Amino acid sequence: MKKSTEEDVFIPLYPKSTVEDKSSPGSKFQERRFWSAVKLLSNVLLWNGIVQEDMVRDLGLSKLLNRYLLLNLLNTPPGPDNIEKCTKVVACLPERWFEDLGNGSTLPELLNFCQHLLQ
């Protein structure tokens, strides 16, 4: 899993004009790479409870979400596409990680993602 997160994930960043044109090859490639990384995030987080939780959180949240996915989300124009992407990322997160958190708090690795959601 570590090798995949470090060597197989690549999401290019293009100028907004390229991303906004959904028919451009760059936009299509970026979308495919984003969804591939979301699938890897989902698969990594499924190992929660089997592999040490701190390792799963490091690979899934610190490396995949914060290093790759969040950059793409910040570069995606506000609207339905961004909401769909955020919804899919949230669906990957194990519910039990949030059971003991106080109201209005989150995991430290999710602070930047939460800030994006609030905006």
C-alpha positions as a printed NumPy array, in Angstrom:
array([[  0.   ,   0.   ,   0.   ],
       [  2.83 ,   2.358,   0.86 ],
       [  4.519,   1.769,  -2.477],
       [  1.265,   2.415,  -4.35 ],
       [  0.589,   5.677,  -2.504],
       [  4.121,   6.924,  -3.048],
       [  4.816,   5.727,  -6.599],
       [  1.545,   5.077,  -8.431],
       [ -0.472,   8.198,  -7.633],
       [ -0.111,  11.132,  -9.967],
       [ -2.686,  13.861, -10.396],
       [ -1.465,  16.665, -12.647],
       [ -2.418,  20.254, -11.917],
       [ -3.528,  22.248, -14.922],
       [ -4.53 ,  25.895, -15.277],
       [ -8.155,  26.655, -14.443],
       [ -8.953,  27.273, -18.102],
       [ -7.976,  23.674, -18.887],
       [ -9.881,  22.214, -15.946],
       [-13.032,  24.21 , -16.678],
       [-13.159,  22.832, -20.229],
       [-14.438,  19.329, -19.453],
       [-13.816,  18.187, -23.017],
       [-10.095,  19.01 , -22.996],
       [ -7.688,  16.054, -22.867],
       [ -5.953,  17.547, -19.817],
       [ -9.194,  17.837, -17.883],
       [-10.226,  14.288, -18.759],
       [ -6.82 ,  12.913, -17.757],
       [ -6.869,  14.807, -14.457],
       [-10.355,  13.465, -13.69 ],
       [ -9.325,   9.866, -14.385],
       [ -6.277,  10.239, -12.137],
       [ -8.372,  11.829,  -9.375],
       [-10.927,   9.022,  -9.366],
       [ -8.161,   6.431,  -9.443],
       [ -6.675,   8.029,  -6.313],
       [-10.103,   8.057,  -4.622],
       [-10.417,   4.345,  -5.353],
       [ -6.991,   3.76 ,  -3.812],
       [ -8.02 ,   5.851,  -0.783],
       [-11.119,   3.697,  -0.361],
       [ -9.075,   0.5  ,  -0.616],
       [ -6.436,   1.724,   1.853],
       [ -9.062,   2.776,   4.392],
       [-10.763,  -0.626,   4.135],
       [ -7.694,  -2.038,   5.89 ],
       [ -8.664,  -0.095,   9.03 ],
       [ -8.967,  -2.587,  11.876],
       [ -6.683,  -5.074,  10.134],
       [ -3.536,  -2.972,   9.753],
       [ -2.446,  -0.575,  12.502],
       [ -4.764,   2.435,  12.523],
       [ -1.951,   4.992,  12.595],
       [ -0.456,   3.45 ,   9.44 ],
       [ -3.816,   3.454,   7.658],
       [ -4.427,   7.084,   8.669],
       [ -0.948,   8.093,   7.543],
       [ -1.255,   6.442,   4.133],
       [ -4.884,   7.349,   3.535],
       [ -5.194,  10.784,   5.045],
       [ -1.734,  12.301,   5.286],
       [ -0.417,  10.973,   2.005],
       [ -3.368,  10.39 ,  -0.343],
       [ -5.918,  12.927,   0.834],
       [ -3.686,  15.789,   1.906],
       [ -0.91 ,  15.347,  -0.652],
       [ -2.89 ,  14.535,  -3.796],
       [ -6.659,  14.687,  -3.53 ],
       [ -6.953,  17.956,  -1.628],
       [ -4.801,  19.795,  -4.179],
       [ -7.157,  18.664,  -6.909],
       [-10.215,  19.644,  -4.875],
       [ -8.803,  23.112,  -4.278],
       [ -8.188,  23.461,  -8.03 ],
       [-11.7  ,  22.276,  -8.959],
       [-14.151,  25.153,  -9.457],
       [-16.967,  25.319,  -6.877],
       [-20.085,  23.525,  -7.997],
       [-21.613,  20.073,  -8.456],
       [-18.337,  18.416,  -9.542],
       [-16.52 ,  19.576,  -6.423],
       [-19.433,  18.497,  -4.208],
       [-19.489,  15.046,  -5.819],
       [-15.746,  14.637,  -5.291],
       [-15.948,  15.703,  -1.646],
       [-18.909,  13.4  ,  -1.033],
       [-17.   ,  10.42 ,  -2.416],
       [-13.964,  11.214,  -0.255],
       [-16.146,  11.495,   2.867],
       [-17.833,   8.175,   2.03 ],
       [-14.418,   6.473,   2.229],
       [-13.788,   7.54 ,   5.827],
       [-14.48 ,   4.91 ,   8.511],
       [-17.31 ,   6.064,  10.783],
       [-15.669,   4.677,  13.892],
       [-12.885,   7.268,  13.614],
       [-15.454,   9.912,  14.531],
       [-17.341,   8.152,  17.328],
       [-15.26 ,   9.532,  20.212],
       [-14.744,  13.036,  18.83 ],
       [-16.445,  16.002,  20.425],
       [-19.081,  17.977,  18.613],
       [-17.514,  20.235,  15.986],
       [-14.097,  18.566,  16.126],
       [-12.309,  16.339,  13.661],
       [ -9.152,  14.331,  13.162],
       [ -5.986,  16.441,  12.852],
       [ -5.304,  14.98 ,   9.39 ],
       [ -8.708,  16.214,   8.202],
       [ -8.391,  19.87 ,   9.237],
       [ -7.475,  21.145,   5.756],
       [-10.199,  19.061,   4.126],
       [-12.741,  20.379,   6.636],
       [-11.65 ,  23.939,   5.873],
       [-12.271,  23.241,   2.179],
       [-15.719,  21.868,   2.962],
       [-16.593,  24.933,   5.022],
       [-15.605,  27.247,   2.188]])
